[in-house]
Amino acid sequence: MLRELHISGLGVIDDLELELHPGLNVLTGETGAGKTLVTVGLALALGGRAAASLVRPGAKAARAQARLDATAEAVRLGWAEDGELLLGRQIAADGRTTARIGGQLAPVSTLAQLGATLVEAHGQHQGLLLLAGGAQTEFLDRFAGPAQVALLRAVREASARLRDLRTELEAVDRGTRERERELDLLSYQIHEIEGAGPNPGERARLEAEEARLAHAERLMELAASAERALAGDEAAADALRATAAALRGTAELDPDAAELAARAVGLAEGAVELSRDVRSYGDGLQLDPDRLQEVRQRIAQLGDLQRKYGADEVEILGFLERARGRATELQGASDSGARLTAAIEEIRTRLADLAERLTIGRREAAPRLAAAIVRELEALGMEGAGADISLVDLQEIGPSGAERAEFRFSGGPSQPLLPLAKVASGGELSRTMLACRSVLADLDDVPTLVFDEVDAGIGGEAATAVGRRLALLAERRQVIVVTHLPQIASFADRHVRVQKRRGTATVEVLDDPGRVAELSRMLSGLPRSASASVHAEELLAEARRARLRR
């Protein structure tokens, strides 16, 4: 329940404090006195839309604070203190806004979410929401009960999931052509490298082999010449053997020559070994034009790969691994299209099932809701009024299901049932909105209801009926009403007069004499009129009797 409201720097309000009580709180006053700004300030404190134009001229900022009884949700979230909840909002003259919950800075969205569980506002503009099919459909589902609301939530979630999947599939489809082109190129590159089969260091080895094959004849001549020098007549090997033999003899006579003898023996043995190796090298050389051509072709092939894919075989093989990975990724993307299509079909089936169950619930609830609204309309002085709720099929199942609800209304027995937007006058719309809210009174737990100017277009007995219904509603909720009608104001549990003095709005809680004077003003424009005072007292007495009769 809303306990206190403090507003400053807002329009004609300089600084205003207002205490609210349980039951029916009524705000009255001359047009332009600032009554609606009180509800605007409350809306700001609850996270409503803000604009710099609301700031009072000359003020640095507009501020609104609301003190409310804490709900279980507010306690759970840690916003409450001592069973109370303090919500605040500030709008600077430059349009910047801040929000506070329990004195702590908070996002405006959080303030709005919390405020929606605490106060529900209805006015001429809010009443117009009844003209929208979406609002009428939501109202029907709320009336049908928590299970229906949960089902609607599931439909919305499934519909959102279907939308996301379709968007994802469209993106996949748009990329298919580009993906296929890239995949074709990668397949060619992978095939080319795998077909060539390069090995690390292969080109260097082939270039060495190519050099041997290209100069094989000259190398054979040089090897033969070296072999002759080592092992031919008067060759170096024989001379070294003779030298070694002589030095061994010398060492036998002079131990100091032993080291020279050993060296000579080593040279002689090395010359023999070198001679054998030179012969083997020469024997291994051969003229092979075919192999030379093959090696040169392989070198050219590896060079072509290097120009395309890397500076050497290692880089080429690295490119190959990356290409394989990218190809696998693109193939997976192709597969994702099939997976998305299957997922879309699955969610469509689920959505159709949920929507069908939602439709069944709506068909069952629609006549019950229509009957309940008719009863409320009759209680509001609209004898003979009729109401019907039809379900209009949609072309495609969407977030609200397979159909929308259409409220049809008849102002009297001789009038046909037509869509609400086409037949309801301002007064009929106001009372229809109040009737709908009264039907929902037992279906939710919003503790405070605000009605601003919902008495538009009505008067006389209809106004008394509206006042009586608001008073009845206030037995289960705190109700705050802004009104110009004395018939409604007479039912107030707490009557607040809003006045504008020297351009500034003030509020005053009226006692019994003050209420008589204010009702007199509302009746005749003359707060001290004797006849109007008598009428005002009659209204108050009738309101008291109406309460006692309940």
HELIX and SHEET records of a PDB file:
HELIX    1   1 LYS A   35  ALA A   45  1                                  11    
HELIX    2   2 ALA A   52  LEU A   54  5                                   3    
HELIX    3   3 ALA A   72  ARG A   76  1                                   5    
HELIX    4   4 VAL A  108  ALA A  116  1                                   9    
HELIX    5   5 GLN A  124  GLY A  127  1                                   4    
HELIX    6   6 LEU A  128  LEU A  131  5                                   4    
HELIX    7   7 GLY A  133  ALA A  144  1                                  12    
HELIX    8   8 PRO A  146  ARG A  174  1                                  29    
HELIX    9   9 THR A  176  ALA A  196  1                                  21    
HELIX   10  10 GLU A  202  ALA A  214  1                                  13    
HELIX   11  11 ALA A  216  ALA A  231  1                                  16    
HELIX   12  12 ALA A  236  LEU A  253  1                                  18    
HELIX   13  13 PRO A  255  ALA A  257  5                                   3    
HELIX   14  14 ALA A  258  GLY A  284  1                                  27    
HELIX   15  15 PRO A  289  TYR A  309  1                                  21    
HELIX   16  16 GLU A  313  ALA A  379  1                                  67    
HELIX   17  17 LEU A  420  VAL A  423  1                                   4    
HELIX   18  18 GLY A  426  LEU A  440  1                                  15    
HELIX   19  19 GLY A  460  LEU A  473  1                                  14    
HELIX   20  20 PRO A  486  ALA A  489  1                                   4    
HELIX   21  21 ASP A  512  SER A  524  1                                  13    
HELIX   22  22 ALA A  530  ARG A  549  1                                  20    
SHEET    1   A 6 ILE A  13  GLU A  19  0                                        
SHEET    2   A 6 LEU A   2  LEU A  10 -1                                        
SHEET    3   A 6 ALA A  61  ASP A  69 -1                                        
SHEET    4   A 6 GLU A  84  ALA A  92 -1                                        
SHEET    5   A 6 THR A  97  ILE A 101 -1                                        
SHEET    6   A 6 GLN A 104  ALA A 106 -1                                        
SHEET    1   B 6 VAL A 119  GLY A 123  0                                        
SHEET    2   B 6 THR A 448  ASP A 452  1                                        
SHEET    3   B 6 GLN A 478  VAL A 482  1                                        
SHEET    4   B 6 LEU A  24  THR A  28  1                                        
SHEET    5   B 6 ARG A 494  ARG A 501  1                                        
SHEET    6   B 6 THR A 504  VAL A 509 -1                                        
SHEET    1   C 3 GLY A 386  GLY A 398  0                                        
SHEET    2   C 3 GLY A 401  SER A 410 -1                                        
SHEET    3   C 3 LEU A 418  PRO A 419 -1                                        
END                                                                             
